[in-house]
Amino acid sequence: MTKKEKKKFKGLKKRDDKVAFLQTLVAQQKELGRHDYWKRVYLKKCDKKGIKPPLAA
């Protein structure tokens, strides 16, 4: 994620908004061909923080 995307995600409060944002981000990553890498890193970060990912990427 870019710094702007991270800032926008942190500003989202509702779970539905976060899921919609992440779905858009996943689609973007698939288009760029980096979805597998991004998915693995994202899930690892969520696990490290002990939280359930808003989107089962």
FIKOLZA-1660 file (N, C-alpha, C; in steps of 0.1 Angstrom, whole numbers, plus 5000, padded with zeros to 4 digits):
% residues 57
   i   px   py   pz ch aa at
   1 5008 4988 5000  A  M  N
   1 5000 5000 5000  A  M CA
   1 5009 5012 5000  A  M  C
   2 5004 5022 4994  A  T  N
   2 5011 5035 4994  A  T CA
   2 5008 5042 5007  A  T  C
   3 5015 5053 5010  A  K  N
   3 5013 5060 5022  A  K CA
   3 4999 5066 5023  A  K  C
   4 4994 5071 5011  A  K  N
   4 4980 5076 5010  A  K CA
   4 4970 5066 5013  A  K  C
   5 4972 5054 5008  A  E  N
   5 4963 5043 5010  A  E CA
   5 4963 5038 5025  A  E  C
   6 4974 5038 5031  A  K  N
   6 4975 5034 5045  A  K CA
   6 4968 5044 5054  A  K  C
   7 4970 5057 5051  A  K  N
   7 4963 5068 5058  A  K CA
   7 4948 5067 5057  A  K  C
   8 4944 5064 5044  A  K  N
   8 4929 5063 5042  A  K CA
   8 4923 5051 5049  A  K  C
   9 4930 5040 5049  A  F  N
   9 4926 5028 5056  A  F CA
   9 4924 5030 5071  A  F  C
  10 4934 5037 5077  A  K  N
  10 4934 5039 5091  A  K CA
  10 4923 5048 5095  A  K  C
  11 4918 5057 5086  A  G  N
  11 4907 5066 5089  A  G CA
  11 4893 5059 5088  A  G  C
  12 4893 5047 5082  A  L  N
  12 4880 5040 5081  A  L CA
  12 4876 5034 5094  A  L  C
  13 4864 5036 5098  A  K  N
  13 4859 5032 5111  A  K CA
  13 4850 5019 5110  A  K  C
  14 4842 5019 5100  A  K  N
  14 4832 5008 5098  A  K CA
  14 4838 4996 5091  A  K  C
  15 4835 4984 5096  A  R  N
  15 4840 4972 5090  A  R CA
  15 4837 4971 5075  A  R  C
  16 4825 4975 5072  A  D  N
  16 4820 4974 5058  A  D CA
  16 4829 4983 5049  A  D  C
  17 4833 4994 5054  A  D  N
  17 4841 5004 5046  A  D CA
  17 4855 4998 5044  A  D  C
  18 4860 4991 5055  A  K  N
  18 4873 4985 5054  A  K CA
  18 4873 4973 5044  A  K  C
  19 4863 4965 5044  A  V  N
  19 4862 4954 5035  A  V CA
  19 4861 4959 5021  A  V  C
  20 4853 4969 5018  A  A  N
  20 4852 4975 5004  A  A CA
  20 4866 4980 5000  A  A  C
  21 4873 4987 5009  A  F  N
  21 4886 4993 5006  A  F CA
  21 4896 4982 5002  A  F  C
  22 4896 4971 5010  A  L  N
  22 4905 4960 5008  A  L CA
  22 4901 4952 4995  A  L  C
  23 4889 4951 4992  A  Q  N
  23 4885 4944 4980  A  Q CA
  23 4890 4952 4968  A  Q  C
  24 4890 4965 4968  A  T  N
  24 4895 4974 4958  A  T CA
  24 4910 4972 4957  A  T  C
  25 4917 4971 4969  A  L  N
  25 4931 4970 4969  A  L CA
  25 4935 4956 4964  A  L  C
  26 4928 4946 4967  A  V  N
  26 4931 4932 4962  A  V CA
  26 4930 4932 4947  A  V  C
  27 4919 4938 4941  A  A  N
  27 4917 4939 4927  A  A CA
  27 4929 4946 4920  A  A  C
  28 4934 4957 4926  A  Q  N
  28 4945 4964 4921  A  Q CA
  28 4958 4956 4921  A  Q  C
  29 4960 4948 4932  A  Q  N
  29 4972 4940 4933  A  Q CA
  29 4971 4929 4923  A  Q  C
  30 4960 4923 4921  A  K  N
  30 4958 4912 4911  A  K CA
  30 4962 4918 4897  A  K  C
  31 4958 4930 4894  A  E  N
  31 4960 4936 4881  A  E CA
  31 4975 4938 4879  A  E  C
  32 4982 4942 4890  A  L  N
  32 4996 4944 4890  A  L CA
  32 5004 4931 4890  A  L  C
  33 4998 4920 4893  A  G  N
  33 5004 4907 4894  A  G CA
  33 5012 4904 4907  A  G  C
  34 5008 4912 4918  A  R  N
  34 5015 4910 4931  A  R CA
  34 5006 4905 4942  A  R  C
  35 4994 4900 4938  A  H  N
  35 4984 4896 4948  A  H CA
  35 4989 4886 4958  A  H  C
  36 4996 4875 4953  A  D  N
  36 5000 4865 4962  A  D CA
  36 5010 4870 4972  A  D  C
  37 5019 4878 4968  A  Y  N
  37 5029 4884 4978  A  Y CA
  37 5022 4892 4988  A  Y  C
  38 5013 4901 4983  A  W  N
  38 5006 4911 4992  A  W CA
  38 4998 4903 5002  A  W  C
  39 4991 4893 4997  A  K  N
  39 4982 4885 5006  A  K CA
  39 4989 4879 5017  A  K  C
  40 5001 4873 5014  A  R  N
  40 5009 4866 5024  A  R CA
  40 5014 4876 5035  A  R  C
  41 5019 4887 5030  A  V  N
  41 5024 4897 5040  A  V CA
  41 5013 4903 5048  A  V  C
  42 5001 4906 5042  A  Y  N
  42 4990 4912 5049  A  Y CA
  42 4985 4902 5060  A  Y  C
  43 4983 4890 5057  A  L  N
  43 4979 4880 5067  A  L CA
  43 4989 4878 5078  A  L  C
  44 5002 4879 5075  A  K  N
  44 5012 4877 5085  A  K CA
  44 5012 4889 5094  A  K  C
  45 5010 4901 5089  A  K  N
  45 5009 4913 5098  A  K CA
  45 4997 4912 5107  A  K  C
  46 4985 4908 5102  A  C  N
  46 4973 4907 5110  A  C CA
  46 4975 4896 5121  A  C  C
  47 4982 4885 5117  A  D  N
  47 4984 4874 5127  A  D CA
  47 4994 4879 5138  A  D  C
  48 5004 4887 5134  A  K  N
  48 5014 4892 5144  A  K CA
  48 5007 4902 5154  A  K  C
  49 4997 4909 5149  A  K  N
  49 4990 4919 5157  A  K CA
  49 4979 4912 5165  A  K  C
  50 4976 4899 5162  A  G  N
  50 4966 4892 5169  A  G CA
  50 4952 4896 5166  A  G  C
  51 4950 4901 5153  A  I  N
  51 4936 4905 5149  A  I CA
  51 4932 4897 5138  A  I  C
  52 4919 4896 5136  A  K  N
  52 4913 4889 5125  A  K CA
  52 4912 4899 5113  A  K  C
  53 4917 4895 5102  A  P  N
  53 4917 4904 5090  A  P CA
  53 4903 4908 5086  A  P  C
  54 4900 4921 5083  A  P  N
  54 4887 4925 5079  A  P CA
  54 4882 4917 5066  A  P  C
  55 4892 4913 5059  A  L  N
  55 4889 4906 5046  A  L CA
  55 4897 4893 5046  A  L  C
  56 4890 4882 5045  A  A  N
  56 4897 4869 5044  A  A CA
  56 4904 4869 5031  A  A  C
  57 4915 4876 5029  A  A  N
  57 4922 4877 5017  A  A CA
  57 4926 4864 5012  A  A  C
% end
